[in-house]
Amino acid sequence: MASLNQLMLNHKEIFRQKFVEALAKKNNMTHEQTLTEFKDSIDRYIDEKYAPVQQLIEEISDADQPVLLNIRRDRRREDSCKLCEGNQPNIDEIARKYGKSIDIIEITDDTPEGGSLYHIIFHEDAGEKKLPLTAVINRGEILKSWAAKVVEPSVYEKYIKRILS
């Protein structure tokens, strides 16, 4: 199991390191000089950048019941995601079957928090996003996640039932 909070902290630190390196290079400074000179600005920028996804992670982690997370392409876009659309009936079936016992959180990949959460969970360096990204999460712990797959309801149920029993 992976903790959403720990994954976010790891992602944030890697981003911070890359940002400081880029800032140092741009200003012809060492890493240490850059941290000394720009520490407050760097911290403020990173805190602001991660605020939306941190709020979403807190919402997911504080949920009293299991969460089925569905990060997908916006339904209103013309370039629809065939896998997102193909998986939607499975999400809908889980919602019908467990609607009062679980929270289903759907978010699109093109929102700041949706895009960030995608990269925090699916931390491979993929050229393009592999959508949908779905996950069964309990109290901030990711029990299982899937990327670019149509997942049968029975597979989701296996993880949901473990939590509910």
C-alpha positions in Angstrom: 0.0 0.0 0.0 1.1 3.5 -0.7 0.2 6.6 1.3 -1.2 9.5 -0.8 0.4 12.0 1.6 3.8 10.3 1.4 3.6 10.1 -2.4 2.8 13.8 -2.5 5.7 14.7 -0.2 8.1 12.7 -2.4 6.7 14.3 -5.6 6.9 17.8 -4.0 10.5 17.2 -3.0 11.6 16.0 -6.4 9.8 19.0 -8.0 11.5 21.3 -5.6 14.9 19.9 -6.4 14.3 20.3 -10.2 13.0 23.8 -9.7 16.0 24.9 -7.6 18.4 23.3 -10.2 16.6 25.2 -13.0 16.7 28.5 -11.1 20.4 28.0 -10.2 21.3 27.4 -13.9 19.2 30.4 -15.1 21.0 32.7 -12.6 24.5 31.1 -12.9 24.4 30.2 -9.2 25.2 27.1 -7.2 22.4 25.1 -5.7 23.3 26.4 -2.2 23.4 30.0 -3.4 20.0 29.7 -5.0 18.5 28.2 -1.8 20.0 31.0 0.3 19.0 33.8 -2.1 15.5 32.6 -3.1 14.4 30.2 -0.3 11.2 32.1 0.7 10.1 32.6 -2.9 10.8 28.9 -3.7 8.8 27.7 -0.7 5.9 30.1 -1.4 5.8 29.0 -5.1 5.8 25.3 -4.3 3.2 25.7 -1.5 0.9 27.6 -3.9 1.5 25.1 -6.7 0.7 22.1 -4.5 -2.2 23.7 -2.5 -5.1 22.4 -4.8 -3.8 18.8 -4.8 -3.0 18.9 -1.1 -6.6 19.9 -0.4 -7.9 17.1 -2.6 -5.6 14.5 -0.9 -6.8 15.7 2.5 -10.4 15.3 1.3 -9.7 11.7 0.1 -7.7 10.9 3.2 -10.3 12.2 5.6 -13.2 10.3 4.0 -15.0 8.0 6.4 -15.5 5.3 3.8 -13.5 3.8 1.0 -12.9 6.1 -2.1 -13.0 5.0 -5.7 -10.9 7.6 -7.4 -11.5 8.2 -11.2 -9.1 10.6 -13.0 -10.3 10.8 -16.5 -10.5 13.1 -19.5 -13.2 15.8 -19.4 -16.4 14.4 -20.9 -17.0 17.7 -22.7 -13.8 17.5 -24.8 -14.1 16.7 -28.4 -11.1 14.3 -28.3 -12.8 11.8 -26.0 -10.9 9.1 -24.2 -12.1 5.7 -25.4 -10.8 3.9 -22.3 -12.4 6.5 -20.0 -15.7 6.1 -21.7 -15.3 2.3 -21.8 -14.6 2.2 -18.0 -17.4 4.5 -17.1 -20.1 1.8 -17.0 -18.0 -0.2 -14.5 -17.6 2.9 -12.3 -21.4 3.5 -12.6 -22.1 -0.2 -11.6 -19.9 0.2 -8.5 -21.7 3.5 -7.7 -25.1 1.7 -7.9 -24.0 -1.3 -5.9 -22.0 0.5 -3.2 -23.2 4.1 -3.5 -23.9 4.7 0.2 -20.9 2.7 1.4 -18.2 4.4 -0.7 -17.3 7.8 -2.0 -16.7 8.0 -5.7 -14.5 11.0 -6.6 -14.2 11.8 -10.3 -11.8 14.5 -11.4 -10.5 15.5 -14.8 -6.8 15.4 -15.7 -6.8 18.9 -17.0 -7.6 20.6 -13.7 -4.6 21.6 -11.5 -5.5 19.1 -8.8 -6.5 16.3 -11.2 -3.3 16.6 -13.3 -1.1 16.8 -10.2 -2.8 13.9 -8.5 -2.4 11.8 -11.6 1.4 12.5 -11.6 1.6 11.9 -7.9 0.0 8.5 -8.1 1.3 7.5 -11.6 4.8 8.7 -11.2 6.3 7.1 -14.3 7.8 9.5 -16.8 5.2 8.8 -19.5 5.1 11.0 -22.6 1.4 11.2 -22.5 -1.1 10.5 -19.7 -2.5 7.0 -19.5 -6.1 7.5 -18.8 -8.2 6.7 -17.0 -6.4 6.4 -13.7 -8.6 4.7 -11.1 -7.7 3.7 -7.6 -9.3 2.2 -4.5 -8.2 4.2 -1.5 -8.9 3.8 2.2 -8.0 6.5 4.7 -5.3 7.9 2.4 -3.8 4.5 1.6 -3.9 3.4 -2.1 -4.9 -0.3 -2.0 -4.7 -0.6 -5.8 -4.5 1.7 -8.8 -4.9 1.1 -12.5 -3.8 3.3 -15.5 -5.2 3.1 -19.0 -7.3 0.1 -18.3 -10.9 -0.9 -18.3 -11.4 -2.5 -14.9 -14.2 -4.9 -14.4 -16.5 -4.1 -11.4 -15.6 -7.4 -9.8 -12.0 -6.3 -9.6 -12.9 -3.0 -7.9 -15.3 -5.0 -5.6 -12.5 -7.3 -4.4 -10.7 -4.3 -2.9 -13.8 -2.5 -1.7 -15.1 -5.7 0.1 -11.8 -6.0 1.9 -12.3 -2.6 3.4 -16.0 -2.9 4.2 -15.8 -6.4 5.8 
